[in-house]
Amino acid sequence: MNAIWMWFRVEWRSRWKALVGLALLVAFATASIQATVAGALRGSTSVDRLLDVTQPATLAVTLNQGAFDWDVVRAMPQVESLSAFAVSGYAIEGLPDGVQGGDDIAGFPFVDDEIWRTIERPVVLKGRLPDSSRADEVAVSSNFVDHFGLGVGDPVTLRLYTPEQLDSMEEGAPAGPAVGATIVGVIRSPLFSDQPGNPTGGLAPSPGLHARFPENTVGTSGAVNINAMLRLRDGGAGIDEFEREFTRVTGIENFDIIDLHADAQRDRDATRFEARALLLLGLTALLASVVLVGVAISRFAAASFSDLDVLRAFGLPPSRTRTAMSVAPASASMIGVVLALAVAWWGSRFFPIGSAALVEPSPGTDFDPLVLLLPVLVVPPLVATATTVTLRRRASSFERSSASPSAVDSVTSTWPLTLGLGTRFALSGRSTRNSSSARPALIGIILGVTGVVAALTFAQGIADATDGYERFGQTYELGAFLGAGGQDFVDATTTLATISEDPGVDGVLDVRNDVASSNGGPVSLFTHTPVGAPIDTVVTEGRLPSTRSEIAIGPETAEKADLSVGDTIELTGSRGSIAMTVTGTAFVPQGPHNGYASGGWVLADAFDELFDGFRFHFALVSTGSGSDPQAVTEQLAESDGIGLFPGPIIPPTELGELEELQTVPLLLAGFLAVLAVGAVAHTLASTARRRRHDMAMLRALGLRPRGSVAIIFVQAAVIAAVGLAIGLPLGVVLGRGIWRTVALDTPVEFVEPYSWPTAAVTILAVTVLTALLAIWPSRRLASMRLGAELRSE
């Protein structure tokens, strides 16, 4: 034991730089793995942890028929709690740079004090909840604070509408009273969370705003719709029973339900996918760490190998000698993992990432004992074992007899010297006294190229889908509201014809909307009536309807009702019922009460047979490829007084969720690139180091310096060629497969990502990097002193 302790002290005194470098490498590698794994585990549970502490709403019922007595629904046995809100708004004044918040920032005013008390009770990230009896207190989301720079204690002004504006549904800026309010809290719940793709966040007023200004939030005529959020006793499992009971109690059949329970499941799926991607990133970091730390241990052991005889002079047997030489690396790794623990704990404040960060109930630093403490117990013994095994293998190489030629040796024996030797060095699978196996480099570059190409292909699919709204079925750039509640605001026929005749317009669709009931629940229906040329409609399977008895339904509606092309669905509206055949699945316009994948397309005569009127009437307008939507809007407004709004009606939240995923594949590509570069660099450097004597002998026999340079470059080129030949096709197939799965789950129109740009960039990058990595070891061989090298043998 005294000899081991003495050697430990000698190692730290004489080789402290190498040991500190090993400690820092272990710290970096371990912290990277710990941070990604802990972040993945934290993100995968963020939705469930938020649901557990916030009493989330199960669904929202949107009647859109003016005043309604929600106490009848509140008394239903299926309902645990209910909070009603007015579908009205207000302007937010006092924001920086003169910005005035509108509907995208201002939350609906609630008309009772159940919100934040018995339903959607939020986590308070900072400050406190607004007092439900005060009109001058508001809460905001985290993105609101980050975007506007306003937080707890800062003032804002709420500009309300006048009762006359609300009663007449008059458009324009609010002209009612100004309410000076104070931000008292930053909150988070499933409903009051920041949405992906919405950097501005949101503001929610206290229920006291309605209590103080009822006529300025709901009007006086009952024209303002009062909808509600409900928490069911049986959760999502009780939605079907609630729908039947709601119709029986109220007599209302054509009502919309926003399934918030399903939304939570979608958020859960998104965060778990991100978590799986992070775990893959952690696995990649682990592989890279094994390669890089293994290289460092191998070099340390190689440098210490000549000291074995010194320790044996103390009478230590070989096993005790190797143990003595592994203590210093193990101690360095212990320092590294302790440092990594501190870094990973500090870095946990930046996790989870993506969609999970928007629903994390406890943002900030987090200590995961299993992830953070396990390396302290595991890494030092592994480093000690690796050092011992490396020393044993090097010792056995002295006693190993020469092996028979390999297949690579036999094939390349007749090749030109530089080409043959470079190929042997690249494909050799043996480790001997003077050479190392090339398998780590080959495996590393194959994994690296495969992973990088797959990650970039997947990222390319996300970029294509999030470049606009077309992949989500929102293929129109402009729209016009024509009517609501069964009454048109304008002469719809004339307005539609005028829009379609504009030279900048490529297609127009006349759309009426209402909600029918079915065995699978409410279905929001849209008429597909082209005016002139139709706009494009994204059909994911089958075709659009062509007769009154046919329907194309959204993918989510089809999944919920367990329907496929050729099946029949019974739909009931305010006028009658129709049995309709499903001809396909297609995306529909996303609105306030339906997603783009929920609902269905029908023909106008089928719609008229189902409904007495319509809930909404609007036009969808597609402009030509060379047209400016803003110019078309200004032209129609100036010449014909037609007001158009930019499409889509409501941007899909799924687009923002996909955007949140873009960082993960790029990080993954980076780690895989590090793995490949580290493996190739180590192999080339090892060749230059271990083959110096062999190359010196060849030089003495007539090989020129440029010949030794060429050998290393051939080795690098063969390694790159093998990695590209195997990794490129595997990466394309893997990346497309992953993107197809994500596209179907989102859902989004699947378009195969282009492969040739990724392939071209990868080929260029691999070629350049391997050439650069070959420069230093080749120069070392070319510039070595032959006499000194030959005498060293």
Steps between C-alpha positions, in 0.01 A plus 500: 500500500791736571635442150158574346465819704852606411437441131171692521688805633771466236244483221320815615826692540656399171192466276255744652428670168384175341293411806338846514421468130341160565297647789374785282413261217308276740326806645392627158385160378316408821334840537376485139346157556356591839346825376334344195372190682372697799343753264333222302357335811381835631342597169322167456308553825442877476144474365393242759656696786320815386169313474544353848514840672268720295154334491490536120186541292393188311324679218358829380143528370450772240136574421548838331132582535506794739403494866454157656424380852800286584365419846293225336819339373685566825237290681552195276641202694782453249632853564745554786556870435422759233612851417332713233670767290382773267611482137588868498821691545685818585818676399816501709664841517827596660712235327854598391564677169136596461387142437131446569403148598202343329322166491825308458622624840185585698321208663121482510342652813347239730154570636526304829758441770538125447799552274834458681313366802320175408619468142829586326663590831837615366852465628622845605852540363543847647282732707146388580162436343278802424230569758172376349318803645729761343477632146846655505713187537621275219729201453733434208694209352877455489527591130314825567766595753784400268352670193379829647734530796209555738465297818355496848425852620493662155187689385290440188174653385199298382282693254150348499225512240184703543172309545386636163805357325440158653125499432546591133813284455661813359855463379768747600710605795344483848351835605392416854653573838872467570586277793841558655624157604811353659674174413497305826609155387659279236291184474492168317234233453397284201268777378712796613824378346705650220431333170775387262551760230355784709790707637281779640331289765171606653325704768203383708278744692349431839134386508452828683519679163161360399358552848597870484418560131239241394352712221846560356581129481169338397287796385133544576315321218630147545683513167837410653556126516559343840692174478645285775781274609409187693683252718326161489504258791610214273747709302537422132318169541180686583482722191269276295255462789509876561417574136190278512388644833565857385273453199231340718511775763529802270339375179798637306653267242727717286763603752877492482726327748869577529649185647761643737572150629603402146704820474683398816572161348632669188726718717609187685585328173697805381702529822568127509623508143733784594610296801577199280700727272695633800563147624634416155717809532619373838576159351697670227690699761568174683640339184713805428618502861597132490710568190661820625560386859618161373752675278626706796532190720677311222752779459554526874553124528734498200711773657509311830576161348875544521470554876377146564852379563554775761202379703599137461833591659305560821391139491144563384341224291362603156139525625597731788720699263209570264283589798757752619512659158119531481456686830606841366265492195216381727561789740505746209167361379356540851593867492342523155167345599470719811561805284249362247240462773527869586493607134202276417307626802568860397413423137165344598353853503511491119291181485256377394508642148247538221132449574575355842652830612163670444317265738768430762336572838830551684748680271849562630768272637407141578692225677439148368682272748511195273638679196739728686637262764522177301812609302684565829465130578547363149751711305816471720484116514443490125801724437715285730381183325561651156854598600573152634361328191697731270824423683428125492431508125817693430698254709355203313591656166866428574425131529258474208628301206465635152159439353421375153432768239148641500272517196577871466875427506461235233290719269721808528835321484534563125381861510735800478674552833331822611154384392538152650643610835248782540214258432641243745536763770138612440342153500720311744311334779804394702685668785868413527806646664554747218146556378146552624171372366316729259162370611430788741552747217285303256221452754527861610480646150217266395300593809592863456399522134183297557395713795590833343319420175196368688491804727539745210238316294260515793581869556439561130154344533422728795629805312280420200192449717555819701591720204132595471155370577445297183609167649232552766229546238482878534562562130347846482669833556187712552145464623180697540225466760164505324256420780425336833202358682315423176517860374740641240659837568540569128367384166696175504446412133621838374790514743623153407476575128688828541779331693535219247526747209795686650810432286711433809267225625573140404204324665202560729305259719153583634486344847210469743554338835284336764521209742324167453473221751602140447561184699863605525416846634455845344641551151570850366393499133617729220355543153741451213359738235755640255429840345683486172826316555518312835778535753722201569374264768739263674358147474703246698305198377226438243323798344260788567121442486324522163137427599268608783542166678880518522739661748875542541587515870802620693758239610437562871123471454552177307723361774263599780198345326702200372409577140686431177435557132182319395337503846169672573436772756156618613487879540217699659454874471230752592290401196552128456734202474703347218696177478821598323779293349857592588690559175826619653682679777591864452602807697240773558524870593615536859266724695428604858315175571671237289847395399610463141484119535153495661179539302395420148431628148152459347326639195261796528181298438592255778567794734158651417334167572663486843468860622245783496773760464864516596717593793766678296525598133836597354709492186848352468717673241819372337717756323716422199867414532599846376240691698546696819219417747530844658463668158193288425350596836558870442367484144172329595452729799555813292300403189217288645505559876570132570691433820736203494697352789835321469474123518490264667208582730696361793859372452536133600674455834655182360720717279656656809544156657695381197711816507592418859640166377743653252777552755513137610606337168761771448647434845491129424678556170767700681568228758514231232741711299723528810488121538609445140770767506642373829513140381663585165746746653611246760550228239706721270709630790553146631616387157755780484620425852510119497618458142789746521765228511341309211476817296861587585612165363303560179654844474844343541412261216411787266150620589488877455344730766205572275441125482447479878268801473305324225458187714327696778281684252402169333414362844282804570336478158413130539352559846292787360388293200385212722312739729326672209420180311325344800390804699340708225226257390437386856470860619257598223276199567513554878436876477205458263354226716520713814350800320216287358415379850502854640301635203228238545484555876489881482317476244650690208513435128795268444741605228824306469791729588740561215805280545746638249577829684567311822704237314704765319574693819589180686735376226674836485526530880633144549752540218631831630509395865682172441752681281557760770536230766764328289723807469662496844583126527625491140729796563638329810594197293644708219718707732633227732876454544580160352822444692353569839191291425699199375743515793206500747416147396 
